[in-house]
Amino acid sequence: MKQHLHFIKYHGLGNDFILVDGINHRVDTELLQKESAWICNRNFGIGADGIIVATESKTCDIKMHIINSDGSIAAMCGNGLRCFAQFCFEQGLIEQEVFSVETDAGKMVPALIIKNSEVIAVEVDMGINQYDSKIMTEKKDVNYKTITFEGEEIELAIVSMGNPHAVIFRETLDVNLLDKLGPFLQTHKFFPGGVNVEMVISVSSSMLELIVYERGAGKTLACATGACAAVVAGVDKGYCDRKTTVCLPGGKLLINWQESDNHIIQIGPTKHVFKGELVL
């Protein structure tokens, strides 16, 4: 049986998503997961880094379900969460400007920044960085591991934001190295479920520059949880302050790792791209 999928596409710093209302419309998430590769394909489908479905929640105001472009499930996505917040508000799924979102990584609280009746940015309380026993051996903010790749020893700063991150600090951003290292680490024994890989340089104590390879999506223009992880790792290594601007290929995020409660706040823009209907 054919399913008519009504969607709206948003992006956060070029990290783009297909947003779907699963509250007022019947949505077969298993079918979406199965067909996500061609739905997200930029030549044969809509084109996106992932699909996000809004559903009802028993514990929060609303729930988000994230499907990566390769069909895998993501526990958390920072840029996707900002896009989701704007989508829910503009579609009337949520009326308040500050609300709670249930995710597979826990409760998140976005706050809409509105100017002239339009959402221009979203601030998100990401909570505290987490301990992940699958990739971390010590209950510290950052764990460190070293790998040997193409004859070079590379230090990985391991951080969990509800999803796993391997942060690599370099003197310069090497896109070619990231293109090879990203896929390599997806099957490494250190990361049984794959990992998001961030290559970072410290521009100053208040600015980092970052490129990213995301598990389930590949190289993207931005990763907000990656930006959060980079700041946590950067503070731990003395490369940046707790309040730091992170420059990504798609734009800038302001990350504030609050000393008072260790909650990580990210602030960045979102953008409505277009809406349409897809027949599955």
C-alpha positions as CSV (number, residue, x, y, z in Angstrom):
1,M,0.0,0.0,0.0
2,K,1.3,3.4,-0.9
3,Q,2.0,5.9,1.9
4,H,1.9,9.7,1.3
5,L,4.6,11.3,3.4
6,H,4.2,15.0,4.0
7,F,7.5,16.5,5.1
8,I,9.3,19.8,5.6
9,K,13.0,20.1,5.1
10,Y,15.1,22.2,7.5
11,H,18.8,22.7,8.0
12,G,21.0,23.8,10.8
13,L,24.3,25.2,9.5
14,G,23.9,23.0,6.4
15,N,23.2,19.9,8.4
16,D,19.9,19.1,6.8
17,F,16.9,17.0,7.8
18,I,13.5,15.8,6.6
19,L,11.0,16.6,9.4
20,V,7.8,14.5,9.6
21,D,4.7,14.9,11.8
22,G,4.0,11.5,13.3
23,I,1.4,12.8,15.7
24,N,-1.3,14.0,13.2
25,H,-0.4,11.7,10.4
26,R,0.2,8.0,10.2
27,V,3.9,7.4,9.7
28,D,5.5,4.0,9.2
29,T,8.9,4.6,10.8
30,E,10.1,1.1,9.9
31,L,9.4,1.8,6.2
32,L,11.2,5.2,6.6
33,Q,14.2,3.5,8.1
34,K,14.2,0.9,5.3
35,E,13.9,3.5,2.5
36,S,16.0,6.2,4.1
37,A,19.0,5.8,1.8
38,W,17.1,6.8,-1.3
39,I,14.8,9.3,0.5
40,C,18.0,11.1,1.7
41,N,19.8,10.6,-1.6
42,R,20.7,14.0,-3.1
43,N,20.3,12.9,-6.6
44,F,17.4,10.5,-6.5
45,G,15.5,11.5,-3.4
46,I,14.8,14.6,-1.3
47,G,18.4,14.9,-0.1
48,A,19.3,15.1,3.6
49,D,21.6,13.9,6.3
50,G,18.7,12.3,8.1
51,I,15.0,12.0,8.9
52,I,13.3,13.1,12.1
53,V,9.8,12.1,13.1
54,A,7.8,13.9,15.8
55,T,5.8,11.5,18.0
56,E,3.9,11.8,21.4
57,S,5.8,11.3,24.6
58,K,4.7,10.1,28.0
59,T,7.6,11.8,29.8
60,C,8.2,15.1,27.9
61,D,6.2,17.6,25.8
62,I,7.1,15.7,22.6
63,K,9.5,13.0,21.3
64,M,11.9,13.0,18.4
65,H,12.9,9.8,16.5
66,I,16.1,10.2,14.4
67,I,16.9,8.1,11.4
68,N,20.3,8.5,9.8
69,S,20.7,8.6,6.0
70,D,22.0,5.0,6.0
71,G,19.0,3.7,8.0
72,S,20.6,3.5,11.3
73,I,19.1,5.1,14.4
74,A,20.7,8.0,16.1
75,A,20.2,8.6,19.9
76,M,20.9,12.3,19.6
77,C,21.6,15.1,17.0
78,G,22.2,18.6,18.1
79,N,21.5,20.4,14.8
80,G,18.6,18.1,14.2
81,L,17.2,19.0,17.7
82,R,17.2,22.7,16.8
83,C,15.5,22.0,13.5
84,F,13.0,19.8,15.3
85,A,12.2,22.6,17.8
86,Q,11.4,25.1,15.0
87,F,9.4,22.5,13.1
88,C,7.2,21.6,16.2
89,F,6.6,25.3,16.9
90,E,5.8,26.3,13.3
91,Q,3.5,23.3,12.8
92,G,1.6,23.9,16.0
93,L,2.7,20.7,17.7
94,I,4.1,22.8,20.5
95,E,2.8,26.3,21.6
96,Q,5.4,27.3,24.2
97,E,8.8,28.7,23.3
98,V,10.6,26.5,25.9
99,F,9.7,22.8,26.0
100,S,11.1,19.4,26.7
101,V,12.0,16.8,24.1
102,E,12.3,13.1,24.7
103,T,15.3,11.5,22.9
104,D,17.1,8.2,23.1
105,A,19.9,10.2,24.9
106,G,17.5,11.6,27.5
107,K,15.5,14.8,28.0
108,M,16.6,17.9,26.1
109,V,15.2,21.4,26.5
110,P,15.2,23.7,23.5
111,A,14.3,27.4,23.8
112,L,13.2,29.2,20.7
113,I,14.8,32.7,19.9
114,I,12.1,34.6,18.1
115,K,12.3,38.0,16.3
116,N,9.5,39.6,14.5
117,S,7.4,36.5,15.0
118,E,10.0,34.3,13.3
119,V,12.3,31.7,14.8
120,I,15.9,32.9,14.1
121,A,17.8,30.6,16.3
122,V,17.4,27.9,19.0
123,E,19.2,27.5,22.3
124,V,19.4,24.0,23.6
125,D,20.3,22.7,27.0
126,M,22.0,19.5,26.1
127,G,22.4,18.4,29.8
128,I,25.7,17.1,30.9
129,N,28.2,15.0,28.9
130,Q,27.8,11.3,29.8
131,Y,29.7,8.3,30.7
132,D,29.5,5.5,28.0
133,S,30.9,2.2,29.2
134,K,31.1,0.9,25.6
135,I,33.8,3.4,24.6
136,M,35.1,4.8,27.9
137,T,37.0,3.0,30.7
138,E,37.1,5.8,33.3
139,K,34.2,8.0,34.6
140,K,35.8,11.2,33.5
141,D,34.6,14.0,31.2
142,V,37.2,12.9,28.6
143,N,39.0,9.5,28.0
144,Y,42.1,9.3,25.8
145,K,43.1,6.5,23.5
146,T,45.8,6.3,20.9
147,I,45.6,4.6,17.5
148,T,48.2,4.0,14.8
149,F,47.0,5.1,11.4
150,E,49.2,5.0,8.3
151,G,52.3,5.0,10.5
152,E,51.2,7.9,12.6
153,E,50.1,7.8,16.2
154,I,46.9,9.8,16.7
155,E,45.4,10.7,20.1
156,L,41.6,10.4,20.3
157,A,39.8,12.4,23.0
158,I,36.7,10.3,23.7
159,V,33.5,12.2,24.8
160,S,29.9,11.1,25.0
161,M,27.0,13.5,24.4
162,G,24.5,10.6,24.4
163,N,26.3,9.6,21.2
164,P,30.0,8.8,20.9
165,H,32.6,11.2,19.7
166,A,36.3,10.9,18.9
167,V,37.9,14.4,18.9
168,I,41.3,14.8,17.3
169,F,43.2,18.1,17.8
170,R,45.6,19.0,15.0
171,E,47.7,21.9,13.8
172,T,45.8,22.1,10.6
173,L,42.5,20.7,9.3
174,D,43.3,17.8,7.0
175,V,40.2,16.9,4.9
176,N,41.9,14.1,3.2
177,L,42.9,12.5,6.5
178,L,39.4,12.8,7.8
179,D,38.0,11.2,4.6
180,K,40.1,8.1,5.4
181,L,40.1,8.2,9.2
182,G,36.3,8.6,9.5
183,P,35.4,5.3,7.8
184,F,38.3,3.5,9.4
185,L,37.1,4.3,13.0
186,Q,33.6,3.1,12.3
187,T,34.8,-0.5,12.5
188,H,37.6,0.0,15.0
189,K,37.5,-2.2,18.2
190,F,37.4,1.0,20.3
191,F,34.0,1.9,18.9
192,P,31.7,-1.2,18.6
193,G,28.8,1.0,17.5
194,G,30.7,3.4,15.3
195,V,31.7,6.9,16.3
196,N,31.4,10.6,15.2
197,V,34.9,11.9,14.4
198,E,35.8,15.5,14.8
199,M,39.1,17.1,13.6
200,V,39.7,20.3,15.5
201,I,42.2,23.2,15.6
202,S,42.3,25.8,18.4
203,V,42.2,29.2,16.9
204,S,42.1,31.0,20.3
205,S,40.9,30.4,23.8
206,S,37.4,31.4,22.6
207,M,37.3,29.8,19.2
208,L,37.7,26.3,17.7
209,E,37.5,25.3,14.1
210,L,36.1,21.8,13.3
211,I,35.4,19.4,10.5
212,V,33.4,16.3,11.1
213,Y,32.6,12.7,9.8
214,E,29.4,11.5,11.4
215,R,28.5,7.9,11.8
216,G,25.5,7.0,9.7
217,A,25.8,10.0,7.5
218,G,29.5,10.5,6.6
219,K,31.1,13.9,6.2
220,T,28.6,16.7,7.0
221,L,28.7,20.5,7.1
222,A,28.0,20.7,10.9
223,C,27.5,18.5,14.0
224,A,26.3,20.3,17.1
225,T,27.0,17.4,19.5
226,G,30.4,17.2,17.9
227,A,30.9,20.9,18.6
228,C,29.9,20.3,22.3
229,A,32.3,17.3,22.5
230,A,35.1,19.4,21.0
231,V,34.6,22.1,23.7
232,V,34.6,19.5,26.5
233,A,37.8,18.0,25.1
234,G,39.3,21.4,24.4
235,V,38.7,22.6,28.0
236,D,40.2,19.4,29.3
237,K,43.3,19.9,27.3
238,G,43.5,23.6,28.0
239,Y,42.9,24.6,24.4
240,C,39.7,26.7,24.9
241,D,37.4,28.3,27.4
242,R,34.1,26.9,28.6
243,K,32.3,29.4,26.5
244,T,33.6,29.1,22.9
245,T,32.5,29.7,19.4
246,V,32.9,26.6,17.2
247,C,33.3,27.3,13.5
248,L,32.1,24.5,11.2
249,P,32.0,24.4,7.4
250,G,28.3,25.3,7.5
251,G,28.6,28.2,10.0
252,K,29.1,29.0,13.7
253,L,27.7,27.6,17.0
254,L,28.1,29.1,20.4
255,I,28.8,26.5,23.0
256,N,28.7,27.2,26.7
257,W,29.8,24.4,29.1
258,Q,28.4,26.0,32.3
259,E,30.6,25.7,35.3
260,S,27.7,26.1,37.7
261,D,26.0,22.8,36.8
262,N,28.1,21.3,33.9
263,H,25.2,21.6,31.5
264,I,26.2,22.2,28.0
265,I,24.3,24.9,26.1
266,Q,24.4,25.2,22.3
267,I,23.0,28.2,20.4
268,G,22.7,28.2,16.6
269,P,20.4,29.1,13.7
270,T,17.9,27.0,11.9
271,K,16.3,27.4,8.5
272,H,13.1,26.2,6.8
273,V,14.1,25.1,3.3
274,F,10.9,23.7,1.6
275,K,8.0,21.4,2.1
276,G,6.5,18.6,-0.1
277,E,5.0,15.2,-0.4
278,L,6.7,11.9,-1.1
279,V,4.9,8.7,-2.1
280,L,6.4,5.6,-0.5
